[in-house]
Amino acid sequence: MDPCARYLLNNAKYLKSDDYLKAGLLIATGVIEGACPHLIKDRMDITGARWTMRGGEAIFPLGSLYISGDWDEYWQFHLQQEHKRNHLSLYSSGIPLNKQVLKPKLVVLLPLHLFQYLSKFHSPSYKKSRTHLN
């Protein structure tokens, strides 16, 4: 059996096209397919425009938000997220980052053999052997 036919038969109880149409709901892809030329082709074919795939993919959701009337709500959300990301982390201690006293850290780069030699003094086995000497 064709997978599409199997799907329709298995989900027939959910396919209430008559009810959806009476309620004024869209049940076909025509509206979406009709919007594609408007959203994509018209935007990409502007004279003199040069688009990369990445740039084009970034602009489509913004155009959809504008056309759907959701732009203002999205923009408020965007500004809140930018504020959290760029500002709140700088003031998490209650003191602006440029007013905080930063404690410098001393970093000493050791040759590997010297690092390995010094590391043995911090190993649990070395500390255990030193306790027997006391």
Buried (B, 14 or more C-beta within 10 A) or exposed (E): EEEEEEEEEEEEEEEEEEEEEEEEEEEEEEEEEEBEEEBBEEBEEEEEEEBEEEEEEEBEEEBBBEEEEEBEEBEEEEEEEEEEEEEEEEEEEEEEEEEEEEEEEEEEEEEEEEEEEEEEEEEEEEEEEEEEEE
